[in-house]
Amino acid sequence: MVKRLEEAILKAESLSERDQETLAGIIEAELSDDSRWRARFDETPAVLAKIVERAKSHYRQGSCREL
């Protein structure tokens, strides 16, 4: 565990039980949210590759116009 996290945990131990529960909920929510974002970004390259291929196909077909 990194020193900064150890220090934060030491500070959290001095909080009331209620505040510790609240903090634990916040940390769990952040970690869960981070996992969801990471999963979404893992899917992104495949999605982007499909979009690029579709754009190239439209360009080759001459169905694109300048903005």
C-alpha positions as CSV (number, residue, x, y, z in Angstrom):
1,M,0.0,0.0,0.0
2,V,1.3,3.4,-0.8
3,K,2.2,5.8,2.0
4,R,-0.4,8.4,1.0
5,L,-3.2,5.8,1.3
6,E,-1.8,4.5,4.6
7,E,-1.9,8.1,5.9
8,A,-5.5,8.6,4.7
9,I,-6.6,5.4,6.4
10,L,-4.9,6.5,9.7
11,K,-6.9,9.8,9.5
12,A,-10.1,7.9,8.7
13,E,-9.7,5.7,11.8
14,S,-10.1,8.8,13.9
15,L,-13.5,9.5,12.4
16,S,-16.8,8.5,14.0
17,E,-18.2,5.1,13.0
18,R,-20.9,6.8,11.0
19,D,-18.4,9.0,9.1
20,Q,-16.2,5.9,8.5
21,E,-19.3,4.1,7.0
22,T,-20.0,7.1,4.8
23,L,-16.4,7.3,3.7
24,A,-16.3,3.6,2.9
25,G,-19.4,4.0,0.8
26,I,-17.8,6.8,-1.1
27,I,-14.6,4.8,-1.8
28,E,-16.6,1.8,-2.9
29,A,-18.7,3.9,-5.2
30,E,-15.6,5.4,-6.8
31,L,-13.9,2.1,-7.3
32,S,-17.1,0.6,-8.8
33,D,-17.5,3.6,-11.1
34,D,-13.8,3.4,-12.1
35,S,-14.3,-0.2,-13.0
36,R,-17.3,0.6,-15.2
37,W,-15.4,3.4,-17.0
38,R,-12.4,1.1,-17.6
39,A,-14.7,-1.6,-19.1
40,R,-16.3,1.0,-21.3
41,F,-13.0,2.3,-22.6
42,D,-11.8,-1.3,-23.2
43,E,-14.7,-1.6,-25.7
44,T,-13.9,1.8,-27.3
45,P,-11.1,0.7,-29.7
46,A,-13.3,-1.8,-31.4
47,V,-16.2,0.6,-31.7
48,L,-13.9,3.3,-33.0
49,A,-12.4,0.9,-35.6
50,K,-15.9,0.2,-36.9
51,I,-16.7,3.9,-37.2
52,V,-13.4,4.6,-39.0
53,E,-14.1,1.7,-41.5
54,R,-17.6,3.0,-42.1
55,A,-16.2,6.6,-42.7
56,K,-13.6,5.2,-45.1
57,S,-16.2,3.3,-47.0
58,H,-18.4,6.4,-47.4
59,Y,-15.3,8.3,-48.6
60,R,-14.4,5.7,-51.1
61,Q,-18.0,5.7,-52.4
62,G,-17.9,9.5,-52.8
63,S,-20.7,10.0,-50.4
64,C,-18.8,12.4,-48.2
65,R,-18.8,16.2,-48.5
66,E,-16.5,18.9,-47.2
67,L,-17.7,20.8,-44.2
